Amino acid sequence: MSIYKINRISEVLEEKGVKNNELVEHLKVKKETVSRWANNKQQPTLNTLNDIARFLDVDIRSLLNESEWMRYK
């Protein structure tokens, strides 16, 4: 079973030069939680995604991959 990459959290963290541990500390969540988000095994809530976007100083949309249906529109 392939995992569809819904979010781009790991890519944006890398682009910004931010380590997972920094996000863990900022959000006060377990490192396993951030790891699951970064690996697309679990998705953060919209509120958490917004917090991540603010922390990284990016538009929330940059944390998400384009939907499949948008590619064919």
All heavy atoms as a GROMACS GRO file, in nm:
protein
  612
    1MET      N    1   0.084  -0.119   0.000
    1MET     CA    2   0.000   0.000   0.000
    1MET      C    3   0.088   0.124   0.000
    1MET      O    4   0.174   0.142   0.085
    1MET     CB    5  -0.089  -0.002   0.124
    1MET     CG    6  -0.182   0.115   0.135
    1MET     SD    7  -0.288   0.097   0.278
    1MET     CE    8  -0.265   0.256   0.351
    2SER      N    9   0.069   0.212  -0.097
    2SER     CA   10   0.148   0.334  -0.102
    2SER      C   11   0.081   0.444  -0.020
    2SER      O   12  -0.041   0.450  -0.011
    2SER     CB   13   0.166   0.380  -0.246
    2SER     OG   14   0.041   0.416  -0.300
    3ILE      N   15   0.163   0.528   0.037
    3ILE     CA   16   0.113   0.638   0.117
    3ILE      C   17   0.110   0.762   0.030
    3ILE      O   18   0.211   0.801  -0.028
    3ILE     CB   19   0.202   0.662   0.240
    3ILE    CG1   20   0.199   0.540   0.332
    3ILE    CG2   21   0.160   0.786   0.314
    3ILE    CD1   22   0.292   0.550   0.450
    4TYR      N   23  -0.007   0.823   0.018
    4TYR     CA   24  -0.018   0.948  -0.057
    4TYR      C   25   0.038   1.060   0.028
    4TYR      O   26   0.002   1.076   0.144
    4TYR     CB   27  -0.164   0.975  -0.095
    4TYR     CG   28  -0.179   1.103  -0.172
    4TYR    CD1   29  -0.132   1.113  -0.302
    4TYR    CD2   30  -0.237   1.214  -0.114
    4TYR    CE1   31  -0.142   1.231  -0.373
    4TYR    CE2   32  -0.247   1.333  -0.184
    4TYR     CZ   33  -0.200   1.341  -0.313
    4TYR     OH   34  -0.209   1.457  -0.383
    5LYS      N   35   0.127   1.136  -0.027
    5LYS     CA   36   0.189   1.246   0.046
    5LYS      C   37   0.095   1.366   0.047
    5LYS      O   38   0.089   1.440  -0.050
    5LYS     CB   39   0.323   1.280  -0.015
    5LYS     CG   40   0.425   1.168   0.002
    5LYS     CD   41   0.559   1.210  -0.049
    5LYS     CE   42   0.620   1.297   0.059
    5LYS     NZ   43   0.760   1.328   0.040
    6ILE      N   44   0.026   1.382   0.158
    6ILE     CA   45  -0.068   1.492   0.171
    6ILE      C   46   0.004   1.622   0.209
    6ILE      O   47  -0.026   1.727   0.155
    6ILE     CB   48  -0.176   1.459   0.277
    6ILE    CG1   49  -0.260   1.342   0.226
    6ILE    CG2   50  -0.263   1.580   0.308
    6ILE    CD1   51  -0.358   1.287   0.327
    7ASN      N   52   0.099   1.610   0.301
    7ASN     CA   53   0.166   1.731   0.345
    7ASN      C   54   0.312   1.736   0.299
    7ASN      O   55   0.368   1.636   0.259
    7ASN     CB   56   0.155   1.747   0.497
    7ASN     CG   57   0.247   1.654   0.572
    7ASN    OD1   58   0.369   1.660   0.559
    7ASN    ND2   59   0.190   1.568   0.655
    8ARG      N   60   0.368   1.856   0.307
    8ARG     CA   61   0.507   1.881   0.269
    8ARG      C   62   0.588   1.929   0.390
    8ARG      O   63   0.687   2.002   0.376
    8ARG     CB   64   0.514   1.991   0.163
    8ARG     CG   65   0.447   1.961   0.033
    8ARG     CD   66   0.467   2.074  -0.069
    8ARG     NE   67   0.609   2.096  -0.098
    8ARG     CZ   68   0.680   2.202  -0.057
    8ARG    NH1   69   0.623   2.299   0.012
    8ARG    NH2   70   0.808   2.214  -0.088
    9ILE      N   71   0.547   1.888   0.509
    9ILE     CA   72   0.611   1.938   0.630
    9ILE      C   73   0.761   1.912   0.630
    9ILE      O   74   0.840   2.003   0.656
    9ILE     CB   75   0.543   1.880   0.756
    9ILE    CG1   76   0.401   1.935   0.767
    9ILE    CG2   77   0.624   1.912   0.881
    9ILE    CD1   78   0.316   1.872   0.875
   10SER      N   79   0.803   1.791   0.597
   10SER     CA   80   0.946   1.760   0.601
   10SER      C   81   1.023   1.845   0.499
   10SER      O   82   1.133   1.893   0.528
   10SER     CB   83   0.972   1.611   0.579
   10SER     OG   84   0.932   1.572   0.450
   11GLU      N   85   0.965   1.866   0.380
   11GLU     CA   86   1.032   1.947   0.278
   11GLU      C   87   1.047   2.092   0.323
   11GLU      O   88   1.152   2.153   0.304
   11GLU     CB   89   0.955   1.941   0.145
   11GLU     CG   90   0.962   1.807   0.076
   11GLU     CD   91   0.844   1.717   0.109
   11GLU    OE1   92   0.779   1.736   0.215
   11GLU    OE2   93   0.818   1.626   0.031
   12VAL      N   94   0.941   2.147   0.382
   12VAL     CA   95   0.945   2.286   0.426
   12VAL      C   96   1.041   2.303   0.543
   12VAL      O   97   1.115   2.401   0.550
   12VAL     CB   98   0.804   2.340   0.458
   12VAL    CG1   99   0.810   2.482   0.511
   12VAL    CG2  100   0.715   2.333   0.334
   13LEU      N  101   1.042   2.206   0.634
   13LEU     CA  102   1.138   2.212   0.745
   13LEU      C  103   1.280   2.217   0.689
   13LEU      O  104   1.362   2.299   0.733
   13LEU     CB  105   1.124   2.090   0.836
   13LEU     CG  106   1.003   2.087   0.930
   13LEU    CD1  107   0.990   1.951   0.996
   13LEU    CD2  108   1.014   2.197   1.035
   14GLU      N  109   1.308   2.132   0.591
   14GLU     CA  110   1.441   2.129   0.530
   14GLU      C  111   1.472   2.261   0.459
   14GLU      O  112   1.582   2.315   0.473
   14GLU     CB  113   1.451   2.013   0.432
   14GLU     CG  114   1.591   1.993   0.378
   14GLU     CD  115   1.602   1.870   0.291
   14GLU    OE1  116   1.533   1.769   0.318
   14GLU    OE2  117   1.680   1.875   0.195
   15GLU      N  118   1.375   2.313   0.384
   15GLU     CA  119   1.395   2.440   0.313
   15GLU      C  120   1.428   2.553   0.410
   15GLU      O  121   1.507   2.641   0.378
   15GLU     CB  122   1.268   2.477   0.234
   15GLU     CG  123   1.242   2.389   0.113
   15GLU     CD  124   1.102   2.409   0.056
   15GLU    OE1  125   1.029   2.501   0.100
   15GLU    OE2  126   1.065   2.330  -0.034
   16LYS      N  127   1.363   2.550   0.525
   16LYS     CA  128   1.382   2.656   0.625
   16LYS      C  129   1.501   2.630   0.717
   16LYS      O  130   1.535   2.714   0.800
   16LYS     CB  131   1.255   2.670   0.711
   16LYS     CG  132   1.137   2.725   0.636
   16LYS     CD  133   1.159   2.871   0.608
   16LYS     CE  134   1.036   2.938   0.550
   16LYS     NZ  135   1.050   3.083   0.546
   17GLY      N  136   1.562   2.512   0.707
   17GLY     CA  137   1.675   2.479   0.793
   17GLY      C  138   1.634   2.454   0.937
   17GLY      O  139   1.712   2.477   1.029
   18VAL      N  140   1.512   2.405   0.955
   18VAL     CA  141   1.458   2.380   1.088
   18VAL      C  142   1.457   2.229   1.113
   18VAL      O  143   1.417   2.151   1.026
   18VAL     CB  144   1.314   2.437   1.101
   18VAL    CG1  145   1.253   2.404   1.236
   18VAL    CG2  146   1.316   2.588   1.078
   19LYS      N  147   1.500   2.189   1.230
   19LYS     CA  148   1.503   2.048   1.268
   19LYS      C  149   1.369   2.008   1.329
   19LYS      O  150   1.299   2.091   1.388
   19LYS     CB  151   1.613   2.020   1.370
   19LYS     CG  152   1.751   2.060   1.324
   19LYS     CD  153   1.800   1.964   1.218
   19LYS     CE  154   1.943   1.998   1.178
   19LYS     NZ  155   1.981   1.946   1.054
   20ASN      N  156   1.336   1.880   1.316
   20ASN     CA  157   1.212   1.829   1.376
   20ASN      C  158   1.203   1.863   1.524
   20ASN      O  159   1.096   1.898   1.574
   20ASN     CB  160   1.203   1.677   1.360
   20ASN     CG  161   1.164   1.634   1.221
   20ASN    OD1  162   1.164   1.713   1.127
   20ASN    ND2  163   1.133   1.507   1.205
   21ASN      N  164   1.316   1.854   1.596
   21ASN     CA  165   1.316   1.880   1.740
   21ASN      C  166   1.272   2.022   1.773
   21ASN      O  167   1.211   2.045   1.878
   21ASN     CB  168   1.453   1.851   1.800
   21ASN     CG  169   1.480   1.704   1.812
   21ASN    OD1  170   1.388   1.622   1.812
   21ASN    ND2  171   1.606   1.668   1.820
   22GLU      N  172   1.304   2.117   1.686
   22GLU     CA  173   1.262   2.254   1.709
   22GLU      C  174   1.110   2.266   1.701
   22GLU      O  175   1.048   2.338   1.780
   22GLU     CB  176   1.327   2.348   1.607
   22GLU     CG  177   1.477   2.357   1.622
   22GLU     CD  178   1.539   2.440   1.513
   22GLU    OE1  179   1.517   2.563   1.511
   22GLU    OE2  180   1.611   2.381   1.428
   23LEU      N  181   1.050   2.194   1.608
   23LEU     CA  182   0.905   2.192   1.594
   23LEU      C  183   0.842   2.122   1.714
   23LEU      O  184   0.740   2.167   1.766
   23LEU     CB  185   0.864   2.125   1.463
   23LEU     CG  186   0.717   2.134   1.423
   23LEU    CD1  187   0.669   2.279   1.415
   23LEU    CD2  188   0.695   2.064   1.290
   24VAL      N  189   0.904   2.014   1.759
   24VAL     CA  190   0.857   1.941   1.877
   24VAL      C  191   0.852   2.036   1.996
   24VAL      O  192   0.751   2.043   2.068
   24VAL     CB  193   0.950   1.821   1.909
   24VAL    CG1  194   0.924   1.765   2.047
   24VAL    CG2  195   0.935   1.713   1.803
   25GLU      N  196   0.960   2.109   2.019
   25GLU     CA  197   0.966   2.200   2.132
   25GLU      C  198   0.865   2.313   2.120
   25GLU      O  199   0.801   2.350   2.219
   25GLU     CB  200   1.108   2.258   2.146
   25GLU     CG  201   1.209   2.155   2.191
   25GLU     CD  202   1.352   2.208   2.190
   25GLU    OE1  203   1.370   2.332   2.187
   25GLU    OE2  204   1.444   2.124   2.193
   26HIS      N  205   0.850   2.369   2.000
   26HIS     CA  206   0.757   2.480   1.980
   26HIS      C  207   0.612   2.436   2.004
   26HIS      O  208   0.536   2.508   2.068
   26HIS     CB  209   0.772   2.538   1.840
   26HIS     CG  210   0.673   2.645   1.811
   26HIS    ND1  211   0.684   2.772   1.864
   26HIS    CD2  212   0.559   2.645   1.738
   26HIS    CE1  213   0.582   2.845   1.824
   26HIS    NE2  214   0.505   2.769   1.746
   27LEU      N  215   0.576   2.322   1.950
   27LEU     CA  216   0.437   2.275   1.959
   27LEU      C  217   0.408   2.198   2.088
   27LEU      O  218   0.292   2.170   2.118
   27LEU     CB  219   0.402   2.188   1.839
   27LEU     CG  220   0.404   2.256   1.703
   27LEU    CD1  221   0.378   2.154   1.594
   27LEU    CD2  222   0.302   2.368   1.697
   28LYS      N  223   0.516   2.160   2.158
   28LYS     CA  224   0.502   2.081   2.281
   28LYS      C  225   0.428   1.949   2.254
   28LYS      O  226   0.331   1.915   2.320
   28LYS     CB  227   0.432   2.161   2.390
   28LYS     CG  228   0.513   2.283   2.433
   28LYS     CD  229   0.442   2.364   2.536
   28LYS     CE  230   0.516   2.484   2.586
   28LYS     NZ  231   0.598   2.560   2.503
   29VAL      N  232   0.479   1.879   2.152
   29VAL     CA  233   0.426   1.748   2.116
   29VAL      C  234   0.541   1.648   2.120
   29VAL      O  235   0.657   1.686   2.130
   29VAL     CB  236   0.360   1.746   1.975
   29VAL    CG1  237   0.239   1.837   1.971
   29VAL    CG2  238   0.460   1.784   1.867
   30LYS      N  239   0.508   1.520   2.112
   30LYS     CA  240   0.611   1.416   2.113
   30LYS      C  241   0.686   1.414   1.980
   30LYS      O  242   0.628   1.444   1.875
   30LYS     CB  243   0.547   1.279   2.136
   30LYS     CG  244   0.485   1.264   2.272
   30LYS     CD  245   0.425   1.127   2.288
   30LYS     CE  246   0.362   1.113   2.426
   30LYS     NZ  247   0.301   0.983   2.445
   31LYS      N  248   0.812   1.376   1.986
   31LYS     CA  249   0.891   1.370   1.863
   31LYS      C  250   0.834   1.268   1.766
   31LYS      O  251   0.844   1.284   1.644
   31LYS     CB  252   1.038   1.341   1.893
   31LYS     CG  253   1.066   1.209   1.956
   31LYS     CD  254   1.214   1.191   1.984
   31LYS     CE  255   1.238   1.058   2.052
   31LYS     NZ  256   1.380   1.035   2.077
   32GLU      N  257   0.770   1.163   1.818
   32GLU     CA  258   0.708   1.062   1.730
   32GLU      C  259   0.592   1.123   1.651
   32GLU      O  260   0.568   1.084   1.537
   32GLU     CB  261   0.657   0.944   1.813
   32GLU     CG  262   0.766   0.861   1.878
   32GLU     CD  263   0.817   0.919   2.011
   32GLU    OE1  264   0.756   1.014   2.064
   32GLU    OE2  265   0.920   0.870   2.059
   33THR      N  266   0.524   1.218   1.711
   33THR     CA  267   0.412   1.283   1.643
   33THR      C  268   0.462   1.361   1.522
   33THR      O  269   0.409   1.349   1.412
   33THR     CB  270   0.336   1.375   1.740
   33THR    OG1  271   0.288   1.297   1.849
   33THR    CG2  272   0.219   1.444   1.672
   34VAL      N  273   0.565   1.442   1.543
   34VAL     CA  274   0.621   1.520   1.432
   34VAL      C  275   0.677   1.426   1.325
   34VAL      O  276   0.661   1.451   1.206
   34VAL     CB  277   0.729   1.619   1.483
   34VAL    CG1  278   0.802   1.684   1.367
   34VAL    CG2  279   0.665   1.724   1.572
   35SER      N  280   0.738   1.318   1.368
   35SER     CA  281   0.792   1.220   1.273
   35SER      C  282   0.680   1.161   1.187
   35SER      O  283   0.695   1.147   1.065
   35SER     CB  284   0.864   1.109   1.347
   35SER     OG  285   0.909   1.010   1.258
   36ARG      N  286   0.568   1.129   1.248
   36ARG     CA  287   0.454   1.073   1.172
   36ARG      C  288   0.400   1.175   1.073
   36ARG      O  289   0.362   1.141   0.962
   36ARG     CB  290   0.345   1.024   1.267
   36ARG     CG  291   0.380   0.893   1.336
   36ARG     CD  292   0.261   0.831   1.406
   36ARG     NE  293   0.205   0.915   1.511
   36ARG     CZ  294   0.238   0.907   1.640
   36ARG    NH1  295   0.326   0.818   1.681
   36ARG    NH2  296   0.181   0.988   1.728
   37TRP      N  297   0.396   1.302   1.114
   37TRP     CA  298   0.351   1.407   1.021
   37TRP      C  299   0.449   1.419   0.905
   37TRP      O  300   0.408   1.425   0.790
   37TRP     CB  301   0.342   1.542   1.091
   37TRP     CG  302   0.239   1.554   1.199
   37TRP    CD1  303   0.128   1.477   1.216
   37TRP    CD2  304   0.238   1.649   1.304
   37TRP    NE1  305   0.056   1.519   1.326
   37TRP    CE2  306   0.123   1.625   1.382
   37TRP    CE3  307   0.324   1.752   1.342
   37TRP    CZ2  308   0.092   1.702   1.493
   37TRP    CZ3  309   0.292   1.828   1.452
   37TRP    CH2  310   0.177   1.803   1.527
   38ALA      N  311   0.577   1.425   0.938
   38ALA     CA  312   0.680   1.444   0.836
   38ALA      C  313   0.685   1.328   0.737
   38ALA      O  314   0.721   1.347   0.621
   38ALA     CB  315   0.816   1.463   0.903
   39ASN      N  316   0.648   1.209   0.783
   39ASN     CA  317   0.648   1.091   0.697
   39ASN      C  318   0.512   1.060   0.637
   39ASN      O  319   0.492   0.956   0.575
   39ASN     CB  320   0.700   0.970   0.774
   39ASN     CG  321   0.846   0.984   0.806
   39ASN    OD1  322   0.927   1.012   0.719
   39ASN    ND2  323   0.881   0.967   0.933
   40ASN      N  324   0.415   1.151   0.657
   40ASN     CA  325   0.279   1.136   0.604
   40ASN      C  326   0.209   1.009   0.651
   40ASN      O  327   0.124   0.955   0.581
   40ASN     CB  328   0.280   1.144   0.451
   40ASN     CG  329   0.277   1.286   0.403
   40ASN    OD1  330   0.171   1.348   0.397
   40ASN    ND2  331   0.393   1.340   0.373
   41LYS      N  332   0.243   0.963   0.770
   41LYS     CA  333   0.174   0.848   0.827
   41LYS      C  334   0.054   0.894   0.909
   41LYS      O  335  -0.034   0.816   0.941
   41LYS     CB  336   0.269   0.766   0.913
   41LYS     CG  337   0.377   0.701   0.829
   41LYS     CD  338   0.464   0.612   0.907
   41LYS     CE  339   0.565   0.551   0.811
   41LYS     NZ  340   0.636   0.441   0.865
   42GLN      N  341   0.053   1.021   0.942
   42GLN     CA  342  -0.055   1.083   1.017
   42GLN      C  343  -0.056   1.230   0.975
   42GLN      O  344   0.048   1.283   0.934
   42GLN     CB  345  -0.028   1.071   1.166
   42GLN     CG  346  -0.136   1.125   1.256
   42GLN     CD  347  -0.100   1.105   1.403
   42GLN    OE1  348  -0.009   1.032   1.436
   42GLN    NE2  349  -0.172   1.171   1.489
   43GLN      N  350  -0.170   1.295   0.985
   43GLN     CA  351  -0.180   1.435   0.946
   43GLN      C  352  -0.216   1.521   1.068
   43GLN      O  353  -0.297   1.480   1.151
   43GLN     CB  354  -0.284   1.454   0.837
   43GLN     CG  355  -0.258   1.375   0.711
   43GLN     CD  356  -0.122   1.402   0.652
   43GLN    OE1  357  -0.076   1.515   0.647
   43GLN    NE2  358  -0.056   1.296   0.606
   44PRO      N  359  -0.156   1.640   1.077
   44PRO     CA  360  -0.193   1.730   1.186
   44PRO      C  361  -0.332   1.788   1.160
   44PRO      O  362  -0.380   1.791   1.046
   44PRO     CB  363  -0.087   1.839   1.178
   44PRO     CG  364  -0.040   1.837   1.037
   44PRO     CD  365  -0.053   1.694   0.991
   45THR      N  366  -0.394   1.836   1.267
   45THR     CA  367  -0.522   1.904   1.251
   45THR      C  368  -0.498   2.035   1.177
   45THR      O  369  -0.384   2.082   1.166
   45THR     CB  370  -0.586   1.936   1.388
   45THR    OG1  371  -0.501   2.030   1.456
   45THR    CG2  372  -0.606   1.811   1.472
   46LEU      N  373  -0.604   2.096   1.128
   46LEU     CA  374  -0.589   2.225   1.060
   46LEU      C  375  -0.534   2.331   1.154
   46LEU      O  376  -0.452   2.414   1.113
   46LEU     CB  377  -0.723   2.270   1.001
   46LEU     CG  378  -0.768   2.194   0.878
   46LEU    CD1  379  -0.907   2.240   0.835
   46LEU    CD2  380  -0.670   2.212   0.764
   47ASN      N  381  -0.577   2.330   1.278
   47ASN     CA  382  -0.525   2.427   1.375
   47ASN      C  383  -0.375   2.408   1.395
   47ASN      O  384  -0.299   2.504   1.400
   47ASN     CB  385  -0.597   2.417   1.509
   47ASN     CG  386  -0.736   2.475   1.503
   47ASN    OD1  387  -0.765   2.563   1.424
   47ASN    ND2  388  -0.823   2.425   1.589
   48THR      N  389  -0.332   2.282   1.406
   48THR     CA  390  -0.190   2.254   1.423
   48THR      C  391  -0.113   2.291   1.297
   48THR      O  392  -0.003   2.346   1.305
   48THR     CB  393  -0.169   2.105   1.459
   48THR    OG1  394  -0.240   2.077   1.579
   48THR    CG2  395  -0.022   2.075   1.478
   49LEU      N  396  -0.170   2.261   1.182
   49LEU     CA  397  -0.105   2.298   1.055
   49LEU      C  398  -0.086   2.449   1.049
   49LEU      O  399   0.019   2.499   1.005
   49LEU     CB  400  -0.190   2.248   0.938
   49LEU     CG  401  -0.120   2.230   0.806
   49LEU    CD1  402  -0.010   2.126   0.814
   49LEU    CD2  403  -0.219   2.191   0.699
   50ASN      N  404  -0.185   2.523   1.096
   50ASN     CA  405  -0.174   2.669   1.100
   50ASN      C  406  -0.063   2.712   1.196
   50ASN      O  407   0.014   2.804   1.164
   50ASN     CB  408  -0.308   2.730   1.142
   50ASN     CG  409  -0.311   2.878   1.124
   50ASN    OD1  410  -0.280   2.928   1.017
   50ASN    ND2  411  -0.348   2.950   1.229
   51ASP      N  412  -0.051   2.646   1.310
   51ASP     CA  413   0.057   2.676   1.406
   51ASP      C  414   0.194   2.647   1.344
   51ASP      O  415   0.288   2.724   1.364
   51ASP     CB  416   0.041   2.594   1.534
   51ASP     CG  417  -0.079   2.637   1.618
   51ASP    OD1  418  -0.130   2.750   1.597
   51ASP    OD2  419  -0.121   2.558   1.704
   52ILE      N  420   0.203   2.538   1.270
   52ILE     CA  421   0.328   2.503   1.203
   52ILE      C  422   0.363   2.610   1.100
   52ILE      O  423   0.478   2.655   1.091
   52ILE     CB  424   0.319   2.364   1.136
   52ILE    CG1  425   0.303   2.256   1.243
   52ILE    CG2  426   0.441   2.336   1.049
   52ILE    CD1  427   0.264   2.119   1.187
   53ALA      N  428   0.264   2.653   1.022
   53ALA     CA  429   0.286   2.756   0.921
   53ALA      C  430   0.335   2.886   0.985
   53ALA      O  431   0.428   2.949   0.935
   53ALA     CB  432   0.159   2.780   0.841
   54ARG      N  433   0.274   2.924   1.095
   54ARG     CA  434   0.317   3.047   1.164
   54ARG      C  435   0.460   3.033   1.214
   54ARG      O  436   0.540   3.125   1.202
   54ARG     CB  437   0.224   3.078   1.280
   54ARG     CG  438   0.093   3.134   1.236
   54ARG     CD  439   0.009   3.173   1.354
   54ARG     NE  440  -0.118   3.227   1.309
   54ARG     CZ  441  -0.214   3.264   1.390
   54ARG    NH1  442  -0.198   3.252   1.520
   54ARG    NH2  443  -0.326   3.312   1.342
   55PHE      N  444   0.491   2.918   1.274
   55PHE     CA  445   0.625   2.893   1.326
   55PHE      C  446   0.729   2.900   1.216
   55PHE      O  447   0.837   2.958   1.234
   55PHE     CB  448   0.630   2.757   1.397
   55PHE     CG  449   0.766   2.718   1.445
   55PHE    CD1  450   0.827   2.785   1.549
   55PHE    CD2  451   0.833   2.612   1.386
   55PHE    CE1  452   0.954   2.749   1.593
   55PHE    CE2  453   0.960   2.574   1.430
   55PHE     CZ  454   1.020   2.643   1.534
   56LEU      N  455   0.696   2.845   1.099
   56LEU     CA  456   0.790   2.842   0.987
   56LEU      C  457   0.782   2.969   0.901
   56LEU      O  458   0.860   2.984   0.807
   56LEU     CB  459   0.764   2.718   0.901
   56LEU     CG  460   0.791   2.584   0.969
   56LEU    CD1  461   0.745   2.470   0.880
   56LEU    CD2  462   0.937   2.572   1.007
   57ASP      N  463   0.687   3.056   0.933
   57ASP     CA  464   0.667   3.181   0.860
   57ASP      C  465   0.641   3.154   0.712
   57ASP      O  466   0.707   3.211   0.623
   57ASP     CB  467   0.788   3.274   0.878
   57ASP     CG  468   0.759   3.416   0.831
   57ASP    OD1  469   0.642   3.458   0.839
   57ASP    OD2  470   0.853   3.483   0.785
   58VAL      N  471   0.544   3.064   0.687
   58VAL     CA  472   0.503   3.031   0.550
   58VAL      C  473   0.351   3.032   0.542
   58VAL      O  474   0.281   3.026   0.643
   58VAL     CB  475   0.554   2.890   0.506
   58VAL    CG1  476   0.705   2.886   0.504
   58VAL    CG2  477   0.498   2.780   0.594
   59ASP      N  478   0.301   3.041   0.421
   59ASP     CA  479   0.158   3.029   0.398
   59ASP      C  480   0.120   2.884   0.424
   59ASP      O  481   0.191   2.792   0.382
   59ASP     CB  482   0.128   3.066   0.252
   59ASP     CG  483  -0.021   3.071   0.223
   59ASP    OD1  484  -0.087   2.966   0.234
   59ASP    OD2  485  -0.070   3.179   0.187
   60ILE      N  486   0.009   2.861   0.488
   60ILE     CA  487  -0.034   2.726   0.524
   60ILE      C  488  -0.043   2.637   0.400
   60ILE      O  489  -0.016   2.517   0.406
   60ILE     CB  490  -0.168   2.729   0.602
   60ILE    CG1  491  -0.198   2.593   0.663
   60ILE    CG2  492  -0.281   2.777   0.514
   60ILE    CD1  493  -0.316   2.595   0.760
   61ARG      N  494  -0.076   2.695   0.286
   61ARG     CA  495  -0.089   2.617   0.163
   61ARG      C  496   0.043   2.556   0.118
   61ARG      O  497   0.045   2.454   0.052
   61ARG     CB  498  -0.148   2.702   0.051
   61ARG     CG  499  -0.294   2.742   0.079
   61ARG     CD  500  -0.344   2.840  -0.022
   61ARG     NE  501  -0.276   2.968  -0.001
   61ARG     CZ  502  -0.304   3.079  -0.066
   61ARG    NH1  503  -0.397   3.080  -0.159
   61ARG    NH2  504  -0.239   3.191  -0.041
   62SER      N  505   0.153   2.619   0.157
   62SER     CA  506   0.284   2.565   0.117
   62SER      C  507   0.318   2.436   0.192
   62SER      O  508   0.410   2.365   0.155
   62SER     CB  509   0.394   2.668   0.138
   62SER     OG  510   0.416   2.690   0.276
   63LEU      N  511   0.242   2.406   0.297
   63LEU     CA  512   0.263   2.283   0.374
   63LEU      C  513   0.187   2.164   0.316
   63LEU      O  514   0.200   2.053   0.363
   63LEU     CB  515   0.222   2.303   0.520
   63LEU     CG  516   0.303   2.406   0.598
   63LEU    CD1  517   0.242   2.427   0.736
   63LEU    CD2  518   0.448   2.364   0.608
   64LEU      N  519   0.107   2.191   0.213
   64LEU     CA  520   0.025   2.085   0.153
   64LEU      C  521   0.065   2.059   0.009
   64LEU      O  522   0.100   2.150  -0.065
   64LEU     CB  523  -0.122   2.125   0.157
   64LEU     CG  524  -0.181   2.150   0.295
   64LEU    CD1  525  -0.320   2.208   0.283
   64LEU    CD2  526  -0.181   2.024   0.378
   65ASN      N  527   0.059   1.933  -0.030
   65ASN     CA  528   0.081   1.896  -0.169
   65ASN      C  529  -0.044   1.926  -0.249
   65ASN      O  530  -0.156   1.921  -0.197
   65ASN     CB  531   0.115   1.747  -0.182
   65ASN     CG  532   0.260   1.720  -0.156
   65ASN    OD1  533   0.346   1.790  -0.206
   65ASN    ND2  534   0.288   1.619  -0.077
   66GLU      N  535  -0.025   1.955  -0.375
   66GLU     CA  536  -0.138   1.980  -0.464
   66GLU      C  537  -0.224   1.855  -0.475
   66GLU      O  538  -0.172   1.743  -0.483
   66GLU     CB  539  -0.083   2.017  -0.602
   66GLU     CG  540  -0.186   2.053  -0.701
   66GLU     CD  541  -0.123   2.089  -0.835
   66GLU    OE1  542  -0.092   1.996  -0.912
   66GLU    OE2  543  -0.103   2.209  -0.860
   67SER      N  544  -0.355   1.872  -0.476
   67SER     CA  545  -0.447   1.761  -0.491
   67SER      C  546  -0.435   1.699  -0.630
   67SER      O  547  -0.409   1.770  -0.728
   67SER     CB  548  -0.592   1.805  -0.472
   67SER     OG  549  -0.611   1.858  -0.345
   68GLU      N  550  -0.455   1.568  -0.638
   68GLU     CA  551  -0.449   1.499  -0.768
   68GLU      C  552  -0.546   1.560  -0.868
   68GLU      O  553  -0.511   1.582  -0.982
   68GLU     CB  554  -0.484   1.350  -0.749
   68GLU     CG  555  -0.375   1.269  -0.686
   68GLU     CD  556  -0.258   1.245  -0.779
   68GLU    OE1  557  -0.280   1.230  -0.901
   68GLU    OE2  558  -0.145   1.244  -0.730
   69TRP      N  559  -0.667   1.590  -0.825
   69TRP     CA  560  -0.768   1.639  -0.920
   69TRP      C  561  -0.733   1.775  -0.976
   69TRP      O  562  -0.770   1.810  -1.086
   69TRP     CB  563  -0.907   1.638  -0.857
   69TRP     CG  564  -0.925   1.738  -0.747
   69TRP    CD1  565  -0.900   1.721  -0.616
   69TRP    CD2  566  -0.975   1.873  -0.761
   69TRP    NE1  567  -0.927   1.835  -0.545
   69TRP    CE2  568  -0.975   1.930  -0.633
   69TRP    CE3  569  -1.017   1.950  -0.868
   69TRP    CZ2  570  -1.016   2.060  -0.609
   69TRP    CZ3  571  -1.060   2.079  -0.844
   69TRP    CH2  572  -1.058   2.133  -0.716
   70MET      N  573  -0.654   1.855  -0.902
   70MET     CA  574  -0.614   1.986  -0.952
   70MET      C  575  -0.516   1.974  -1.068
   70MET      O  576  -0.510   2.061  -1.153
   70MET     CB  577  -0.550   2.069  -0.840
   70MET     CG  578  -0.650   2.119  -0.738
   70MET     SD  579  -0.772   2.229  -0.807
   70MET     CE  580  -0.673   2.374  -0.842
   71ARG      N  581  -0.441   1.867  -1.072
   71ARG     CA  582  -0.343   1.848  -1.180
   71ARG      C  583  -0.410   1.827  -1.315
   71ARG      O  584  -0.351   1.851  -1.418
   71ARG     CB  585  -0.253   1.729  -1.148
   71ARG     CG  586  -0.164   1.756  -1.032
   71ARG     CD  587  -0.066   1.644  -1.010
   71ARG     NE  588  -0.005   1.661  -0.880
   71ARG     CZ  589   0.023   1.564  -0.798
   71ARG    NH1  590   0.001   1.440  -0.832
   71ARG    NH2  591   0.078   1.589  -0.682
   72TYR      N  592  -0.534   1.779  -1.312
   72TYR     CA  593  -0.604   1.748  -1.436
   72TYR      C  594  -0.709   1.850  -1.472
   72TYR      O  595  -0.777   1.837  -1.570
   72TYR     CB  596  -0.669   1.609  -1.426
   72TYR     CG  597  -0.569   1.503  -1.390
   72TYR    CD1  598  -0.569   1.442  -1.265
   72TYR    CD2  599  -0.470   1.465  -1.481
   72TYR    CE1  600  -0.475   1.345  -1.232
   72TYR    CE2  601  -0.376   1.369  -1.447
   72TYR     CZ  602  -0.380   1.311  -1.324
   72TYR     OH  603  -0.286   1.215  -1.291
   73LYS      N  604  -0.723   1.952  -1.392
   73LYS     CA  605  -0.825   2.053  -1.413
   73LYS      C  606  -0.791   2.142  -1.529
   73LYS      O  607  -0.681   2.172  -1.559
   73LYS     CB  608  -0.840   2.135  -1.285
   73LYS     CG  609  -0.965   2.213  -1.280
   73LYS     CD  610  -0.980   2.270  -1.142
   73LYS     CE  611  -1.109   2.349  -1.138
   73LYS     NZ  612  -1.130   2.416  -1.015
   0.00000   0.00000   0.00000
